[in-house]
């Protein structure tokens, strides 16, 4: 049993077997504990270990926690319920559920499938992609100024344009994506030195529907004056689940450590059952060990293209060594 004892201002537990107490234990509550508001009391039993927490919302911010070992004979099927020793007590949302099984081993990450040469580019020619009639690449607001091909890489100076909500002035280099699920990868050499500079991969539907994975510099400085470098995985698109629905919303999440040489992957999956597009991001500082950032979803409306960006603040060259697309 677990209850809140106002007279003692404490969380109290007791173990009773066949009606006999095996000893009550108390854990003090804060001196300013608000008895007139709702609280959550949660008891978790794993084996013979019981943990009881008192919190406002059960979000791991308990104001009191008590752990105790139960007798083996106390751990058996039973019922849950609530009780009170005085009037004026209210209880709600009473329930029980089987405790989760801890995950102790990590599932191996699935490696990309075979390379899709028709949707890949090693950037080993002298011609800037998207500047000839037979190029599989095309530009949105381009070609971007200063783009060159040198040393087996596409060199692209960051530009002052943006791709953010209503401000869509940045160039985007795009090409068709393959049908079905796929993973697209690039190796980016980029050492930004100014706030807001960013470069990387994008899966682009239009200016208001895309997912991007970039090495970016946030407008936040450390106490030592150094800039804040991050890998940012962001999406922009409609948000139909808000009330009222949001026509265009932008949301970032942040992933593995950035580096001057960074391998980047975006993995696309079409969830046809939910009519959603799912994209997962990953980065690596050595091309071998990968940190997975998370998954963004968008309603499936239009086909996404594979793309590159180098934007927000001018002044640093981003060098893309290749774009390789794999079956996923």
N, C-alpha and C positions, 0 to 999 in steps of 0.2 A: 504494500500500500504506500501511496505517497500523497501528502496533503500539505496545504499551507495553513500554518498555525498562527493566527493573529496575535494571540496572547503572548507568544514567545517570539513573534516576528521571525519565523523560521520555516524552512522547508523540512518536513519530518517524513521519514520512511519507517516502515515496520514490516517485518516478515512474520506471517502467521501460518502455522501448519497445524491442521486439525484444531483450530481455534486457539492455539497457544502462541504467544509472542516469542519470537527469537531475538528480540531486542530492538527498540526504536533508536533511530539516530537523527540528529538535528544538524542542519546547516543554516547559519544565519542569513537572513535576507538584508538588503541594504537598509540603512536607517530611514531613508526617505522612500521606502517601498510604498507605492500607491495602491492601497487596498480597494479603492473605489473604482478602479479601471480593470479592463480585461487583461488576463495573463495566460500564457500557454504553459502547461505543465506536461512534459513529455518524459515517459519512462521507456528506456531501451534495454532489452535483455538479450545478451548474446552468451550462450552457454550458461555459466553461473555468475556472470558479471552483469550487474544492473547499474545503469547510469540514468539519473533523473536530472532534468534541467528545467529551470524556470526562466522564461524569457517573454518578451513582448510579442514576438512573431516567429520564433523558432528559426532564426537565420544565423545561428551560431554566435549570438551575442547574449548569452545567458547571464542573468544577474545572480544566479546561484546554481551550483552543480554539486551533485553528491554521487559518489560511486561506492558500491558495496558488493561483497561476494555473497551469493545466495547459497543456502544448503542445497545439495543435489535434489533432495526430496521436495523442494519448493518449486523446482522447474518442471512444470507439467501443464497440460492443457487446462484452460479455464475460461473465465469470462472477464470482461471489462465493464466498469460502470463508474458512477459518481455517487458521492454521499456528502452530507453536510451535518454538522452538529448543532447548527443554530439557524434561525430564520434570516432571510435577506441575502442568501447566497444563490448565485446563478451559475449554471454550467451550460456549455454549448459545444457542438462539434466534437462529440466523443466518438472515438473509433480506435481500431487496431489494425495493423497490417503486418504481414510477414517481413522480417528484417532481411535486408539485402545480403547477398553473398559477396564478401570482399573480393575484389579483383587483385590477384597477386602476381600475375604474369602479363606482360604486354603482348598484344597481338602483333605479329610482324607486319610492317608496312608493305603494302603491295607495290612492287616495282612497276614502272611504266611498261607497256607492251611494246610491240615492234614499232620501229620508226616508220613514219609516213612521209616518204621523200617528197611527194607532191604538195605537201603542206609545210615544208621545211625550207630553210635557207641558211647556207653557211656564210653568206656575205663575202664571198671570195672573188667577186668581179669588181670591175672599176665603175660600173653603172649604178647610180643611186636608185634604189627601189622606188617604183611608182612613177618613174619619169619617162618610160617608154610604153608604146602601145601594147606590147606583148608581156609586160610585167604583171605578175600575179598580185603585186602590191598596188595600193591606191592611197591617195592622201585625202584627208579631211583638212581643209585650210592649209594646203601645202603646195609644193614641197617646203618644208621648214628651212629657214635661212641657215646656211653654213653646213648643211649635212654633206659629208664626204664619205668615200670608201677608201680605207687605208689599212694596210697590215692585216688584212683578213677580218676587218670589223667595220660596222656601220658607226661612224662618229657623228654625234648629234649634239651641238651646243644647246644647253637649256635655254628656253625662251621665256619671255615675260608673260605669255598667255596662260590662261587657266581653263580648266574643265571642271566647273563647280557650280551647281544649281543654275542660276540665270546668267552666269558669266562663262561663256563658251567661246574662247578665243584661241586656245592652244591647237597646234597641229597634232593630228593623230595619223600614224602610218598603219594601214590595215590590210588584211588579206582574208580570203574566205577560210572558214574553219571546216574540217571534215564532217561528214554526217556521223551521227552516233557519239559515243563518249570518247573523250580524248584528254591528253595531258600536253600542255605546251610549256616549253622550257627555254630560257635564255641564260647566258652568262653576261653579267653587266659589270663593266669596270667604270666606277663612278666615285669620285672623291669630292663631294659637294662642300663648299666652304661658306655658303651664304644661306641665311634663313629662307625657308620655303622651297628651296630647290629640290626637285624630285625627278626620278626617271625609273622606268620599268615597263612591265607587261600590262596589257589591258585586254579584256574581252569586251568588245564594243558593239552595242546595238545602235545607239545614237547618242547625242550629247546629253540626254537625260536618262539613259539606260546603259549602264556599263559596270564592270567590276575591274578594279585595278590593284596591282601589287607593285609597290614602288619602294626604293630607298629614298627616304625623305629627311629633311631637316626641319624640325619643329621650331616655332618662334619662342623657344624656352631655353634659357641659359643656365648652366650649372654655376655654383658659387666660384668655381675656378675660371669662369668665363667661356668654357667650351660649349659648343652648340650641342643640341640634343638630336642625335641621329637615330632613326627608327626604321624598321620595315613596316610599312602601312598597307593593310589589305582593306580596301574600301569598296562600297557599292553606292551607286546612285540610281534611283528608280522610284516608281510609284510605291506607296505604302497603303494598300487597300484595307488593312486591318484597323486603322485608326478611325475615330469618329470626330468629324467626318473624314473620309479617306484623304490622304495626303497625295497630291498629284506628283510631286518630286521631292524626295528626301535623300540626304546624304548621311552615311554612317561609316566610321572607320573602326577597325580593330588592329591591334599591334602584335607582331610576331617575334620571330627569332632575331638574334643579334645582326646588325648591319655590318658591312665590311666594304672596303674599297673595291674588292672583287667579290661579287655575290651571284650565286646561282639561284634562279627563281623559277617556280613552277605554279601553274594554274591548271587544276583538273576539273573538267566539265562533265556533268552528269545530267541527263534529261530524266526527271522524275515524271514520267507520263501519267502515273496514277493520280498525282496531285496537280498536274499541269504546271510544274515548277521547274525552274532552272537552278541547279545546285553547283556551286563552284567552291573548291577547296584550294587553299594556298599553302605553299611550303617554300622555305628558303634554306640555303646551305652556304657555309663559308669555305667549304673545301670540295664541293661537288659529290661528296660521298655520304656524309651524315646530314640528315634533313630535319628541320624543325617545322612541324605542321602548325599553321596559325589557327585555322578554323574554317567554317563553311558559311557562305552567304547564299541566300536564296532570293530569287526574283520570279514573279509570275512569268510564264513563257508567253511572250508576245511576238517578238521578232528574233531572227537568227543572229547570234552574236558572231562577230568577226574577231580574229586574232589581231592584236595591235601592239604598238609601242608608243611611249610618250616620253618627253623630256621637257619639263615645263615649270611654270610658276614664277621663277626668278632666273634671269639670264646670268651667264658668267662661267659655267662649268661644262665641260664636254662629257657626255655619256657615251661610252663605247659598248655596243652590243656585238658580241663575238659570233652569235648565231641565234636563230630561232628554230627549234626542233619540236616537231609535233609527233606524239606517240599515240597509238591506240591505248585506251584506258580500260 
